[in-house]
Amino acid sequence: MRALIIHQNFPGQFVHVASALADNPQHEVVAIGDARTLSKRPAVHPKIRVLAYEAPEGGSASTHPYLRDHEGHVRRGQVVLRMLMQLKASGWTPDLILAHPGWGEGLFLKDAFPDARVLQYFEYYYDSHGGDVGFDPEFPDTLDDCARVRVKNATQLISLMGSDLGLSPTQWQKSRFPALLQEKLRVVHEGVDTERVKPDPQAWVQVGGHRFQPGDEVVTFVSRNLEPYRGFHNFMRALPTLQALRPKAHVVIVGGDDVSYGRRPPAGTTYRQLYCGQLAQPVDWSRVHFTGRLPYQDYLRVMQVSAAHVYLTVPFVLSWSMLEAMAAGCLVVGSATAPVQEVITHGENGLLTDFFDPQAIARTVAQALAEPPPGVREAARRTVVERYDLRSVCLPQWIGLLGA
């Protein structure tokens, strides 16, 4: 089988399935990605031939604001279409195309290869209610925002119509799509490598002049970027109360200062600077450690030494980090929001708390430190092993859906 994998940030969510396809001697795998992101990535597999395209410019200032993203997507899709026609002219025709539609690469796949089986990965359907938009009153959305996000779906709707099958990582994320389209979607998660991500009683980390190991009173918070979509603002506001309740606890915060989702902070500042400066009560900063982004193995060790791991999110895409924290045996304190509640049942495999209530967050974490509920860590890992394990659950599902 000839397989073509397309992702602007290749391999992205396809890292495991791409390698699995390439491992099969009966398959030939070609990948396409954005040259700028590919230049920062190591090779995924020696048998995967990777082709790079130069990303075109997006919409201009004269483009209608609702359409700026979509114009950029169409331009990118056009660049990819030309690459596909070059592949076709060279005599290479895929049997299977796997793509992420989020940036436009999946718009015109059937126009190049109408007989190929096309599967695309649909993460999230935007709407003006029930999800991220309008969820946090601290960040009110305008009528323009609601209209813009509705148009934001245009790229993936066109891509879904040009797909034989759509893939979505969780049941809740699938449920965001219109009911008449959901029958075309299948739920399959990318998977967690639970052989690598697991508890390690010998783990240790050196942070801020302190050496932490399992058993130490360490509260962890992880996000690719520290931003309100992942509840960073409410976690920071919980710190004074948490420190008052647990005067020996240290807090380790992992994440960058850019913005992955939602609006940006005022020019010239970061959300970390903003919320550190806005705390109404004093904080002992000697017990709060910002690490920035970490190499994967260092991030994993932070999880392995955690006494309580806080994961907060608006109703949006579920982060890999929450499932990895559970696989590492963390006691997760999660927000009682739909993506989290699909995985965590309060008191069984984690604890749930109010996304909007810093005092409740602090009290829940403090209680978890003072009296860790028995069996919850083990149940958290068991949940991931049984439902999201890479090799025994998710990869077989991927291979079955791909017909490979």
Buried (B, 14 or more C-beta within 10 A) or exposed (E): BBBBBBBBBBBBBBBBBBBBBBEBEEBBBBBBBBEEBBEEBEEBBEBBEBBBBEBBEBBEEEBEEBBBBBBBBBBBBBBBBEBBBEBEEEEBBBBBBBBBBBBBBBBBBBEBBEEBBBBBBBBBBBBBEEBBBBBBEEBEBEEEBBEBBBBBBBBBBBBBEBBEBBBBBBEBBBBBBEEEBBEBBBBBBBBBBBEEBBBBEEBEBEBBEBEBBBEBBBBBBBBBBBBBBBBBBBBBBBBBBBBEBBEEBBBBBBBBBEBBBBEEBEEEEBBBEBBBEEEEEEBEEEBBBBBEBBEEEBBBBBBBBBBBBBBBBBBBBBBBBBBBBBBBBBBBBBBBBBBBBBBBEBEEBBBBBBBBBBBBBBBBBBBBBEEBBEEBBEBBBBBBBEBBBBEEBBBBBBBEBBEB
